[in-house]
Amino acid sequence: MKGRDLGDYAIMSTLWGLSFAVVARVVHAFGWIGAASFRALVAAGVLFGLAALTKRRLDFSVGLVPFVVIGATTVAGGQLGLMYAIPRIGTAMAAIFVGCIPLFSMVIGQVWGIERITPWGKVGLVLGFVGILLLVGFPAVPVTTGFIAGCVGSMSAVLAAAIGTNYAHVRLGDVGSYEITAAAFLFGGLMILPFVLVVPVPTMPGPIDYAYLLFLGSMMSGLAYVLYFRLVARWGATKTITSEFFVTAIAVVVGALALHEHLSWVQLVGAVVIVLGCLLVLDLLPVTSGPTLQQEDVSTLGSEPQL
């Protein structure tokens, strides 16, 4: 494991952890549809703009379809779900849901034939989903229709992100992370944009709101996802997604200290259970044995899944 990879991992995790608080501000100013679309288009614009300024040659020779799929899943599905959920359940709880991505990624990897769930991994899956039940079933706030809708939005975002990450590892393993990120945000943002007519921007955003949007799109989206897809190509989908543990921890701390959010003690137990389940799934505890990710099989299975 190279020092550069660890540096990418740390920067990406920190940016994403802090992004939850920024997202809350951007959603308030632009609405959840506008925030998702504008964030993606800002990220795409910055990346394509930098490529033009630096005369970076971008290679999209694999065709547009894989990039459209990543845009539809990781960007459109993932961003819409989170933007919808955060105002309804809070940044801390949404971040804990995001920490469940490794569970979904492992199941998808098993179905597609690119990963193998060990016996301990199966225990981890059970624990992870028990943790989700504790998280949703015993909140510190009243269980309203909006709360349930926010939970559904978070789960849809998690599922979309897990699908997109595995798809990128299988179909775009030889494509540069810069190309994947720029194209995915462009297509994802364009897919969401027409729905702004249905859910319009609620207020007249101020200069500080545009500043938050620019920072969210350029650094917390564009740069972070370039690092993310680069690590996916080097480490694989599930291993890279362990970053969500750190993302969740940072987001929960920021939510508690800066946004004064609260979780019930049962939800905190649920969060610990989710992390424990993910650690078992990822084979990161001493009690587990045997590789979870069959690296030697990935290269031979790259063309097999019919996605």
N, C-alpha and C positions, 0 to 999 in steps of 0.2 A: 504494500500500500504506500504510495508515494506521498511525500509531504505536500505537494501541490494539490493532490486530491483531497487531503485532509483540510487544507486551507479553503478549497472550494466548498467543501462540506460545511465548515464552520460559518463561512460568510453567507451561504445560502440559507442555513438554518436560522441565523440571526435575523436576516432580512425578512424571512417569512414569519418568524415569531413576532417581530415588531409590526408587521403589516396589518395584523388584525385590528389594532387600534386605529390605524390610518384608514382602513376599509370602513370602519364605523363612521368616520367623519365624511368620507367620500359618498357613502350611501345616503347619508342624511342630506347632502347637498344635491346629488344628482339622481337619486332614486336607485333602486336595486338593479333595474334593467340598464339605465344609463351608466351607472358605475361599472357594471360588468363589461359593457360594450366599449365605453370610452377608455377604460383601463387597458383593454386588449389592443385597441387601435393606437393608443399612445405608445405602448410597448412595441408594436409592429413598426410604427413610424420612426421611433428612435433607432431601432435596429437596422431597418433598411436605410435610414438616413446616414448612420455611421458607416454602413457598408459602402455607400456611395462616396462619402467623404474620404474614406481610407482606400477607396478603389479595391475593396475586397470582392473577390469573385465568388458568387453564391451558386451552388450546384443543386439544381432541382431536377436532375436528369432521371430520377426514379419515378417521376410522374407526380401529378397533383393529388391523386386520390389519397395516398397515405397521409399527406399533410392536412387534407380536408378532414380525415378521420380523427387525427390528433386535435385539430381545431374544434371539432364537434364534441369530443369527449373531455380532454384535459382542460381546454379553455372554456368553451361554451357551457358544457354540462357542469364542470367543476366550479367555474366562477359564478354562474347563475345560482347554483345551489347555495353557495356560501354567502353571496350578497343578499339573497333572500332570507337566509337563516339568521345572520348576525344581529339585525335589529330586533328579532323576535326571541332569541334565546341567549344573546350575549356573546361576547368574544371568547370568554373562557370556555364555555360549554361547546361552542362551535369548534374551538381548537382541540378539545378533547375528542370530539368526533373525528377530526382530521387525523388524530393519532391512531385511529382504527384502520387507516388505509393499508398497512401491512397485512392485516387479516384478510381483507378482500383481495389484495394483490396475490397472496399465496393461494387462495382458492381458485382465482382465475388462472394463475400459472399452472396449477394442478390440472385444471380442465383442459387447458391448451397444450399440455404436455411439455412445458418448459421448466417446471419445478416439481419437486416431490415432497409431499407432506410426511414427515416422520411421525412415529407414535406420539412423541412429546409435542410435536406440532399440532396434532389433532386435539390434545389436551389444551393447548394454547388457544386454539380456535374456540373451543367451548367456553373457556374462561373469558375470552375477549367478548363474546356475544352476551355472556352473563353480565359483564361490566357495562355493556351498552344498555341492558335492561335496567340496571341500577341507576345509570345516568339519566335515563328518560323517565323512569317510574317514580323517582323520589326527588324531584327538583325543589330548590329553595323558593321558587315562585309558584303561583297558582297554575294548574294545568288547564290552560285555555286552548281554544281552537288555534290561536296564533302560535302558541308554544308547540303544539303538535305539528303544525305546518312547518315551523322552523326546524324541528327534528327531522321531518321527512326531507326538507331541503338539504340539510346537512348530510343525511345518508345518501341522497342522490348524488351529491357532490363527491363524496368519498368513493362511491361505486364508479362514477365517471372517471375520476382521477386514476383509480386502479386499472381500469380497462385501458385508458390511454397510455399509461406508463408501460404496461406489458406489451401493448401493440407497438409502441415505439421501439422497445427492445427487440422485438421479433422482426419487424418490417424495416426499421430505419437504423439498424445497428451500425451501418457503414456510412450513414449520412452525418454531416457535421451538426453539432448541437446548435450552432448559430442559425443554420438554415431551418432546422426543425422549429426552433423557438419563434423566429420571425414569421414563418409561414403559418404556424399554428395560431399565433395571435391575430394575424391578419384575417384568416378565414373564420376563426372563432368570433372575432369582433364584428365582422360583417354579417355573420349569421344572427347575432343578437340584435344588431342595430335597428332593423325594421320594427322590433317590438317596443321601441321607445315611443312609437305612435300610440301604443296601447297603454303603456305605463310611462307617461311623460315626466320630464324633470320637474320636481315639485316646487322648487324655489328658484330665484335668480342667484346662482352661485357667485360668491365674492372672489377677489384675487387670491386669498389664502386657500380657498377651496380648489382653485385651479392649480395652485402650487402643490397641494396634497395629491391631487390627481396626477400631476406630472411626475412627482417622486414615486408614487405608487406604481405607475405604469413603466417608468424607465428603470428604476433601481430594483424595486421589490417584485417586479414582474419580468421585465426584459432581461436584466442581468441575472437575477436569481434563476430563471428558467434555462438560460444558457448553461449555467453551472450544473443545473439539475440534469438536463438531458446529456451533458458531457459525462456525468457520473453514471447515468443509466447505461450508456454505451460501454463504460469501463467496468462497472461493478455489477450490472444487472438491476432489474427493476426493484425487487424486494429489498435488497441490501441498501440501495439508495434511499428507499422510502423510510428507513430507520431514522432519517433526519426528522421525521414528523414527531418523534419523541421529544427532541430538543425544541422544535417549533411549538409544540403544545406547552411545554414547561415555561417557555418565555412568554407565550401569549397569556397563560393563566396568571402569571405574576404581574404582567402589565395590566391585565383586566382588573385584578384585585387592587393594585396600588394606584393606578392612574384613572381607572373608570369606576372604581368602587363596586365591582360586581361581587356577587356572593354565590357560593355553591353549598349545598347541604352536605353534612358529614357522610351521608350515604353516597352522594355523588362523588365525593372525594375517594371513598372506598372503591366505587366503580371505576374511577380513573386509574387507581393503582392496579386493579384487577385487569383492566384493558392493557396497561403497560406490561404486566406480567405475562399475559396471554401473548402479546406481540413478541416478547423476548423468547418465549418458548417456540413460537412459530418460526422465528428467525434463527433458532439454534444458538442463542447468545448467552445461555446459562450453563454453568458447569455440569448440571445434572443431565443435560442433553448430550446426545452422541450422534455422530454421522452427519455428513453435509446435507443441508436442506436444499441448497441450490445445486443442481447437477450441471456445473459449468461445461463439462465435456460434451454434454448433449445439446447445448444451445445452438452451436454452429450447424449441427446436422438436422435440427428440427426447425430451423428458421423458415423454411418454405412449407412446412406441413400444415399448420393450423389454417383452416378455411375461414378467414375473418372478413 
